[in-house]
Amino acid sequence: MRSVAKTRETKETNIRVVFDPDTPGTIEISTGVAFMDHMLNAFARHGGFSLTVEAKGDLEVDCHHTIEDIGIVLGTAIKEAVGEGRGIRRFAHAIIPMDESRATAALDISGRGYLVMEGSFTGISTGSIPNDVFEHFFYSLCINAGITAHVIFSGVNDHHKCEAIFKAFGIALGEALSIRPGNTAVPSTKGTL
């Protein structure tokens, strides 16, 4: 069982994440930022894993610290769930349309955190979230999870772009974390991720 619970408490935030890549269905998201709740719900539902996120942050300042720290804690939980990576597929990608928008997420659970994000938003914010915070969320997640991710998106409506990105990333993550039947090897020519 690869279920992991992680917490992080700072002067700015208090975050609790429970991540279970093997048991779909339990999704409980409460970040204090309604649009982020919506995105994380789509991320987990389409990724096929259980996810609980409880976040309290200094939202009176803005949502940056809260969303950044969710990325940090979720990334840390994913890394712990991966462990040595024995039997995982490691690589995966997904291309997801959302009306006029489209997002591609290509992931490598390599142990090396890196993010390339290509695309632009039309407006300054989506929901109450400044659009630059979405890239920072995925950067924080990737660095802490040890995932290299390339995310490419296009479209007109920023809500649709965000939703396509979160769904594509979730689907690719679920596939990359899936276990190949009968395979217990670490998926690396080096013998370690």
Order of alpha helices (4+ residues) and beta strands (2+ residues): beta-beta-beta-alpha-beta-alpha-beta-beta-beta-beta-beta-alpha-beta-alpha
